[in-house]
């Protein structure tokens, strides 16, 4: 299976931020914030000022050729997918604190297999408040309407149901980060909810996906120590809790789980952020 981008056109705010948000789980690095964007902003389009905010609109039109859209071992089906991706980022232009809102869509249209056409949407809010010079709190909310690609393992293929499975994804995160001398502390929590829509078989029968609805939550802590401005060894730990709302029809199998992830590593950052790397063996 292979996909090849054959056309991509961007308009309006070319180079504006995309569908991303700050990682809530303690990690060696976080997603870009408005402060870091202002420091490293190399966009040709500076944005549209709206009061104390800057609007960054963008429209991308792309065409992709896929030689096996269903990821099948035999009887491959190829097609061309046209994708229209409008988006808007509204970010603060404040000296302190940060707030950003982003919304957008990915509209896919298949040249031949129109049953695979999908419309995905998202709306997100992210913010950071500087409590002191060395301490900040951050948080965010996001709602996404998405779909499962046919080639994802476990996804229903065209021989089982008419269209890709749609679902809604709600997520939230809250955390804090602080520097005490050379000590770097970061902690936070995340919450995700997945709710799947019902689908239809080729014969029109309803496929109930209520048993796939589940919640994910995590609490984590990361501790680092700045040996030098460019070298920071760290330890991090995070819980992993999964809860399903409904049992699989006709069964009492318990799919709920509790786990954790732990890591030890070294973060290396070279001058001017031109190169960054980390080594973190799994624990």
C-alpha positions in Angstrom: 0.0 0.0 0.0 1.3 3.4 -0.8 0.0 7.0 -0.8 1.5 9.7 -3.0 0.7 13.4 -2.6 0.3 14.7 -6.2 -1.0 18.2 -5.5 -1.1 20.6 -2.5 -2.2 24.3 -2.6 -2.3 26.6 0.4 -4.0 30.0 0.6 -4.5 32.8 3.1 -2.4 32.2 6.2 0.2 29.9 4.7 2.3 28.4 7.5 -0.1 29.1 10.3 -0.4 26.7 13.2 -2.3 23.5 12.5 -4.5 21.1 14.4 -2.3 20.7 17.5 -2.4 21.3 21.2 0.0 21.2 24.1 0.7 17.7 25.4 -0.9 17.4 28.8 1.1 14.4 29.9 4.5 15.2 31.4 7.0 14.9 28.6 10.4 16.2 27.6 8.9 18.8 25.3 5.5 20.4 24.8 3.6 21.6 21.7 4.3 25.1 20.5 2.7 27.9 22.4 2.0 31.4 21.3 5.1 32.6 23.2 7.4 30.2 21.4 5.7 30.9 18.1 6.4 34.7 18.5 10.0 33.9 19.3 10.6 31.6 16.3 7.9 33.0 13.9 9.2 32.8 10.3 5.8 32.9 8.5 5.4 35.1 5.5 1.9 35.8 6.6 1.9 37.7 10.0 -1.8 37.2 10.7 -4.8 39.5 11.0 -4.8 41.6 14.2 -8.2 41.5 16.0 -7.9 43.5 19.2 -5.2 41.8 21.3 -5.4 38.6 19.2 -4.0 37.5 15.9 -6.1 35.5 13.5 -4.3 33.0 11.3 -6.6 31.6 8.6 -5.5 28.9 6.2 -7.0 26.9 3.4 -5.2 23.8 1.9 -6.3 21.8 -1.1 -4.5 18.6 -1.8 -4.8 15.6 -4.1 -3.5 12.2 -3.0 -3.1 9.0 -5.1 -3.5 5.8 -3.1 -2.9 2.5 -4.8 -4.7 0.4 -2.1 -7.2 2.4 -0.2 -8.5 -0.6 1.8 -5.1 -2.0 2.6 -6.0 -5.4 1.1 -3.5 -8.2 0.3 -5.3 -9.0 -2.9 -7.8 -7.2 -5.2 -6.4 -3.8 -4.4 -8.5 -0.7 -5.1 -6.7 2.5 -6.1 -8.2 5.9 -6.1 -7.5 9.7 -5.9 -8.5 11.6 -2.8 -9.1 15.3 -2.9 -8.9 17.0 0.5 -10.0 20.5 1.4 -8.7 21.7 4.8 -9.9 25.1 6.0 -8.7 26.2 9.4 -8.4 29.2 11.7 -6.2 29.8 14.7 -6.9 32.8 16.9 -4.0 33.3 19.3 -3.3 36.0 21.9 -0.6 38.6 21.4 -0.1 39.3 25.1 3.2 40.0 26.9 2.2 37.5 29.6 -0.2 34.5 29.6 -1.3 32.8 26.4 -4.7 31.8 25.0 -5.5 30.3 21.6 -8.5 28.9 19.8 -8.3 26.7 16.7 -11.0 25.2 14.5 -11.0 23.6 11.2 -12.1 20.7 9.0 -10.7 18.0 6.7 -13.1 17.3 3.8 -12.2 14.2 1.8 -13.7 13.4 -1.6 -12.8 10.2 -3.4 -12.8 10.3 -7.2 -14.4 6.8 -7.6 -15.2 5.3 -4.1 -17.6 8.0 -2.9 -18.7 5.8 0.0 -15.4 6.7 1.6 -16.1 10.4 1.6 -15.8 11.9 5.1 -16.0 15.3 6.8 -13.9 15.7 10.0 -14.1 18.7 12.2 -12.3 20.0 15.3 -12.5 22.9 17.8 -9.9 23.5 20.5 -9.0 25.9 23.3 -5.6 26.1 24.9 -4.2 28.5 27.5 -1.2 29.2 29.8 -1.1 31.4 32.8 2.2 32.6 34.3 1.8 32.4 38.0 5.4 33.6 38.7 8.5 34.1 36.6 9.3 30.4 36.9 5.9 28.8 37.3 3.0 28.4 34.9 -0.2 26.5 34.7 -1.7 25.3 31.4 -4.8 23.6 30.2 -7.1 23.0 27.3 -10.2 21.5 25.8 -10.9 19.9 22.4 -13.8 18.4 20.6 -13.2 16.4 17.4 -15.5 14.6 15.0 -13.3 12.0 13.2 -13.4 8.7 11.4 -11.5 5.4 11.3 -9.4 4.9 8.2 -10.2 1.6 6.5 -6.5 0.6 6.6 -6.3 0.9 10.4 -6.0 -2.6 12.0 -9.3 -3.7 13.4 -11.3 -1.2 11.3 -14.3 -2.7 9.4 -13.5 -3.2 5.7 -15.7 -2.5 2.6 -16.9 -6.2 2.7 -18.5 -5.6 6.1 -19.9 -2.1 6.2 -20.9 0.6 3.7 -18.9 3.6 5.1 -16.0 4.3 7.5 -16.9 4.3 11.2 -17.4 7.8 12.6 -16.7 8.8 16.2 -16.5 11.8 18.5 -13.5 12.5 20.6 -13.5 14.9 23.6 -10.3 15.6 25.5 -9.2 17.9 28.3 -5.9 18.5 30.1 -4.6 20.5 33.0 -1.1 20.8 34.4 1.6 22.9 35.9 5.4 23.4 35.2 8.0 25.1 37.4 11.7 25.7 37.6 13.4 25.8 41.0 17.0 26.6 40.4 18.2 23.8 38.1 15.3 21.5 39.0 12.5 21.2 36.4 9.1 20.0 37.5 6.1 19.3 35.3 2.9 17.5 36.3 -0.5 17.1 34.7 -3.6 15.1 34.0 -5.5 14.2 30.8 -9.0 12.9 30.1 -10.2 11.5 26.8 -13.7 10.2 25.8 -14.4 8.3 22.6 -18.0 7.8 21.4 -18.6 5.8 18.2 -21.5 6.2 15.9 -23.5 3.2 14.7 -22.8 2.0 11.1 -24.5 0.0 8.4 -23.7 -3.3 6.8 -23.8 -3.7 3.0 -27.4 -5.1 3.4 -28.5 -2.0 5.5 -28.5 -3.7 8.9 -27.5 -1.5 11.8 -24.1 -2.1 13.5 -24.2 -1.0 17.1 -20.9 0.5 18.3 -22.1 1.4 21.7 -19.8 -1.2 23.3 -16.8 0.8 21.9 -17.5 3.9 24.0 -14.7 4.4 26.5 -12.8 6.9 28.6 -9.1 7.3 29.1 -7.5 9.2 32.0 -3.9 9.7 33.1 -1.9 11.5 35.8 1.8 12.1 35.4 4.9 13.7 36.8 8.2 14.6 35.2 11.3 15.7 37.1 14.4 17.0 35.3 17.7 18.5 36.3 19.6 21.0 34.1 23.2 19.9 34.3 24.0 22.4 31.6 21.8 24.7 29.5 21.9 21.9 26.9 21.7 18.7 28.9 18.8 17.6 31.2 18.5 14.1 32.6 14.9 13.4 33.6 12.5 10.9 35.2 8.9 10.6 34.3 5.9 8.5 35.4 2.3 8.4 34.3 -0.8 6.3 35.1 -3.0 4.8 32.4 -6.6 4.2 33.2 -9.2 2.8 30.7 -12.9 2.3 31.3 -15.6 1.1 28.9 -19.1 2.2 29.3 -20.8 -0.9 28.0 -19.9 -4.6 27.8 -19.7 -6.3 24.4 -23.2 -7.6 23.6 -23.7 -11.1 24.9 -20.5 -11.2 27.0 -19.4 -10.1 30.4 -15.7 -9.8 29.5 -14.1 -7.0 31.5 -12.0 -4.8 29.2 -11.2 -2.1 31.8 -7.6 -1.7 32.7 -5.1 0.2 34.9 -1.5 0.6 34.1 1.5 2.9 34.2 4.4 4.1 32.1 7.8 5.1 33.4 10.9 6.4 31.7 14.4 7.7 32.4 16.3 9.7 29.8 18.5 12.6 28.8 17.3 15.6 26.9 20.0 17.3 24.7 19.3 20.7 23.1 21.8 22.4 20.9 22.1 26.2 20.6 19.3 28.1 18.8 17.1 24.9 18.9 18.5 23.8 15.6 18.8 20.2 16.8 17.2 18.4 19.8 17.4 14.8 20.9 16.6 12.6 23.8 17.5 9.1 25.0 14.9 7.3 27.0 15.0 3.5 27.5 11.7 1.9 28.3 11.1 0.9 31.9 
